[in-house]
Amino acid sequence: MNDYIAFSAYFGAALTLIIYVVSFRISDRIGHPLANPILICLALLIGALLIFDIDYDAYNQSARYITYLLTPATACLALPLYRQIQKLREYPLAIVAGILTGVAVNALCVLAVALVFRLGHYDFVTLIPKSVTGAVGMPLAEELVFRGALLRLLRPLGEHPANLCQTVLFAALHGTLTEKCYALGMGLIFGWAAEQTESPAPGVVLHILNNGLVLARALAERGMG
């Protein structure tokens, strides 16, 4: 069965989407804030893999197309952030507090994963700083450099050429061709948001969200591998 799932182009994606829809219906019926549909979806998905003895690598291989959509889906959050930019400017302390809280929670999640999956000391001390720099520090630095300083320096070229230039440079720093393509799309959207709001703040928020999702997925794969 695992071989069939691994070579199936749609089984993992279909299973994920079905459980996702069921989770939202359960959440709506319960009607409690703690009944988070994403958490319910994770619990049901893990239960399905355990009950039917489906290997995680086989499932992940057939569900990879959903993973490809995570980054552009996160980038699409730029539009609602842009529409609410005035409210964001009214609560700078709350935003900073939220980011700091996210850093702390991220580090605690890494600790919990290390304890649950009994990771060695080397893995643990490697992941702890990455939980902060990978999910928060790097996005903050990249947005301040590319959508902050560099975009302003290139403004004499015109709005669209400046955005395109900073995006190409941003994508060039990423590794594989797939990563470069993702970075190219993200860079264009984040640059547009920075131009519209005259601030790199929307890109910082979206970048942190995206890197947090990627880090969470990497931790899950490492723990289940």
GIURFEN-V597293 format. One record per residue. N is the residue number from 1. PHI is phi in whole degrees, -180 to 180 (none if undefined). OMEGA is omega as a letter, one per 20 degrees, with the letter a starting at -180 (999 if undefined). NEAR is the number of other C-alpha atoms within 12 Angstrom. Layout:
n:N phi:PHI omega:OMEGA near:NEAR
n:N phi:PHI omega:OMEGA near:NEAR
This chain:
n:1 phi:none omega:r near:15
n:2 phi:-63 omega:r near:21
n:3 phi:-66 omega:r near:17
n:4 phi:-63 omega:a near:17
n:5 phi:-67 omega:a near:28
n:6 phi:-63 omega:a near:23
n:7 phi:-93 omega:r near:19
n:8 phi:-82 omega:a near:22
n:9 phi:-82 omega:a near:21
n:10 phi:-130 omega:a near:23
n:11 phi:-59 omega:a near:27
n:12 phi:-63 omega:r near:33
n:13 phi:-66 omega:r near:27
n:14 phi:-64 omega:r near:22
n:15 phi:-61 omega:a near:28
n:16 phi:-63 omega:a near:31
n:17 phi:-67 omega:r near:22
n:18 phi:-63 omega:r near:19
n:19 phi:-65 omega:r near:27
n:20 phi:-61 omega:r near:24
n:21 phi:-65 omega:r near:20
n:22 phi:-62 omega:a near:22
n:23 phi:-63 omega:r near:25
n:24 phi:-66 omega:r near:24
n:25 phi:-68 omega:r near:19
n:26 phi:-64 omega:r near:22
n:27 phi:-62 omega:r near:21
n:28 phi:-65 omega:a near:17
n:29 phi:-72 omega:r near:14
n:30 phi:-70 omega:r near:15
n:31 phi:68 omega:r near:13
n:32 phi:-117 omega:a near:12
n:33 phi:-58 omega:a near:12
n:34 phi:-75 omega:r near:13
n:35 phi:-83 omega:a near:20
n:36 phi:-69 omega:a near:21
n:37 phi:-62 omega:r near:26
n:38 phi:-68 omega:r near:23
n:39 phi:-65 omega:r near:19
n:40 phi:-62 omega:r near:25
n:41 phi:-61 omega:r near:26
n:42 phi:-62 omega:a near:24
n:43 phi:-62 omega:a near:20
n:44 phi:-66 omega:a near:25
n:45 phi:-67 omega:r near:32
n:46 phi:-62 omega:r near:23
n:47 phi:-62 omega:r near:16
n:48 phi:-64 omega:r near:21
n:49 phi:-65 omega:a near:26
n:50 phi:-73 omega:a near:15
n:51 phi:-63 omega:a near:11
n:52 phi:-93 omega:r near:15
n:53 phi:53 omega:r near:17
n:54 phi:-94 omega:r near:26
n:55 phi:-67 omega:a near:25
n:56 phi:-64 omega:a near:29
n:57 phi:-62 omega:r near:24
n:58 phi:-66 omega:r near:28
n:59 phi:-63 omega:a near:37
n:60 phi:-63 omega:r near:35
n:61 phi:-64 omega:a near:27
n:62 phi:-87 omega:r near:29
n:63 phi:-109 omega:a near:26
n:64 phi:-65 omega:a near:26
n:65 phi:-67 omega:r near:21
n:66 phi:-68 omega:r near:23
n:67 phi:-61 omega:a near:23
n:68 phi:-62 omega:a near:20
n:69 phi:-89 omega:a near:19
n:70 phi:-63 omega:a near:23
n:71 phi:-65 omega:r near:33
n:72 phi:-63 omega:r near:27
n:73 phi:-65 omega:r near:22
n:74 phi:-66 omega:r near:32
n:75 phi:-63 omega:r near:35
n:76 phi:-66 omega:r near:27
n:77 phi:-68 omega:r near:27
n:78 phi:-60 omega:a near:35
n:79 phi:-65 omega:r near:22
n:80 phi:-64 omega:r near:17
n:81 phi:-65 omega:r near:29
n:82 phi:-64 omega:r near:30
n:83 phi:-67 omega:a near:16
n:84 phi:-107 omega:a near:17
n:85 phi:-60 omega:r near:25
n:86 phi:-64 omega:r near:16
n:87 phi:-67 omega:r near:14
n:88 phi:-62 omega:a near:21
n:89 phi:-70 omega:a near:20
n:90 phi:-81 omega:a near:11
n:91 phi:-130 omega:a near:14
n:92 phi:-65 omega:a near:15
n:93 phi:-66 omega:r near:12
n:94 phi:-65 omega:r near:14
n:95 phi:-67 omega:r near:19
n:96 phi:-63 omega:r near:18
n:97 phi:-62 omega:r near:13
n:98 phi:-65 omega:r near:18
n:99 phi:-65 omega:r near:27
n:100 phi:-63 omega:r near:19
n:101 phi:-64 omega:r near:16
n:102 phi:-62 omega:r near:23
n:103 phi:-62 omega:a near:27
n:104 phi:-64 omega:a near:21
n:105 phi:-64 omega:r near:20
n:106 phi:-61 omega:r near:33
n:107 phi:-64 omega:r near:31
n:108 phi:-66 omega:r near:20
n:109 phi:-64 omega:r near:24
n:110 phi:-62 omega:r near:36
n:111 phi:-62 omega:a near:26
n:112 phi:-63 omega:r near:20
n:113 phi:-62 omega:r near:28
n:114 phi:-62 omega:r near:26
n:115 phi:-73 omega:a near:16
n:116 phi:-65 omega:a near:16
n:117 phi:-96 omega:r near:19
n:118 phi:55 omega:r near:17
n:119 phi:-71 omega:r near:23
n:120 phi:-72 omega:a near:16
n:121 phi:-61 omega:a near:13
n:122 phi:-62 omega:r near:11
n:123 phi:-64 omega:a near:21
n:124 phi:-65 omega:a near:27
n:125 phi:-70 omega:r near:16
n:126 phi:-77 omega:a near:20
n:127 phi:-79 omega:a near:31
n:128 phi:-59 omega:r near:29
n:129 phi:-65 omega:r near:23
n:130 phi:-67 omega:r near:26
n:131 phi:-63 omega:r near:34
n:132 phi:-94 omega:a near:30
n:133 phi:-69 omega:a near:24
n:134 phi:-69 omega:a near:30
n:135 phi:-90 omega:a near:38
n:136 phi:-127 omega:a near:38
n:137 phi:-61 omega:a near:25
n:138 phi:-66 omega:r near:25
n:139 phi:-60 omega:r near:34
n:140 phi:-62 omega:a near:28
n:141 phi:-65 omega:a near:22
n:142 phi:-65 omega:a near:38
n:143 phi:-68 omega:r near:35
n:144 phi:-66 omega:a near:28
n:145 phi:-77 omega:a near:25
n:146 phi:-83 omega:a near:40
n:147 phi:-90 omega:r near:44
n:148 phi:-103 omega:a near:32
n:149 phi:-68 omega:a near:21
n:150 phi:-65 omega:a near:27
n:151 phi:-62 omega:r near:39
n:152 phi:-70 omega:r near:26
n:153 phi:-65 omega:a near:19
n:154 phi:-90 omega:a near:23
n:155 phi:-58 omega:r near:22
n:156 phi:-59 omega:r near:14
n:157 phi:-75 omega:a near:16
n:158 phi:114 omega:a near:15
n:159 phi:-59 omega:a near:23
n:160 phi:-70 omega:r near:21
n:161 phi:-61 omega:r near:20
n:162 phi:-64 omega:r near:29
n:163 phi:-65 omega:r near:36
n:164 phi:-65 omega:a near:30
n:165 phi:-65 omega:a near:28
n:166 phi:-66 omega:r near:40
n:167 phi:-68 omega:r near:35
n:168 phi:-62 omega:r near:26
n:169 phi:-66 omega:r near:23
n:170 phi:-63 omega:a near:33
n:171 phi:-67 omega:a near:26
n:172 phi:-64 omega:a near:20
n:173 phi:-79 omega:a near:20
n:174 phi:-89 omega:a near:19
n:175 phi:-77 omega:a near:13
n:176 phi:-74 omega:r near:12
n:177 phi:-63 omega:r near:13
n:178 phi:-62 omega:r near:15
n:179 phi:-63 omega:r near:20
n:180 phi:-65 omega:r near:21
n:181 phi:-65 omega:r near:23
n:182 phi:-61 omega:a near:32
n:183 phi:-64 omega:r near:35
n:184 phi:-64 omega:r near:29
n:185 phi:-66 omega:r near:28
n:186 phi:-64 omega:a near:42
n:187 phi:-61 omega:r near:47
n:188 phi:-63 omega:a near:35
n:189 phi:-69 omega:a near:38
n:190 phi:-66 omega:r near:46
n:191 phi:-66 omega:r near:49
n:192 phi:-61 omega:r near:35
n:193 phi:-63 omega:r near:37
n:194 phi:-66 omega:r near:38
n:195 phi:-67 omega:a near:29
n:196 phi:-70 omega:a near:24
n:197 phi:-101 omega:a near:25
n:198 phi:57 omega:a near:23
n:199 phi:-158 omega:r near:30
n:200 phi:-82 omega:a near:37
n:201 phi:-57 omega:r near:37
n:202 phi:-59 omega:r near:44
n:203 phi:-65 omega:r near:45
n:204 phi:-61 omega:a near:41
n:205 phi:-62 omega:a near:38
n:206 phi:-66 omega:a near:39
n:207 phi:-65 omega:r near:41
n:208 phi:-64 omega:r near:37
n:209 phi:-60 omega:a near:33
n:210 phi:-64 omega:a near:33
n:211 phi:-66 omega:r near:34
n:212 phi:-64 omega:r near:35
n:213 phi:-65 omega:a near:25
n:214 phi:-65 omega:r near:25
n:215 phi:-65 omega:r near:28
n:216 phi:-62 omega:r near:24
n:217 phi:-65 omega:r near:22
n:218 phi:-63 omega:r near:23
n:219 phi:-65 omega:a near:31
n:220 phi:-64 omega:r near:24
n:221 phi:-67 omega:a near:20
n:222 phi:-68 omega:a near:21
n:223 phi:-71 omega:a near:24
n:224 phi:-91 omega:a near:23
n:225 phi:-76 omega:999 near:15
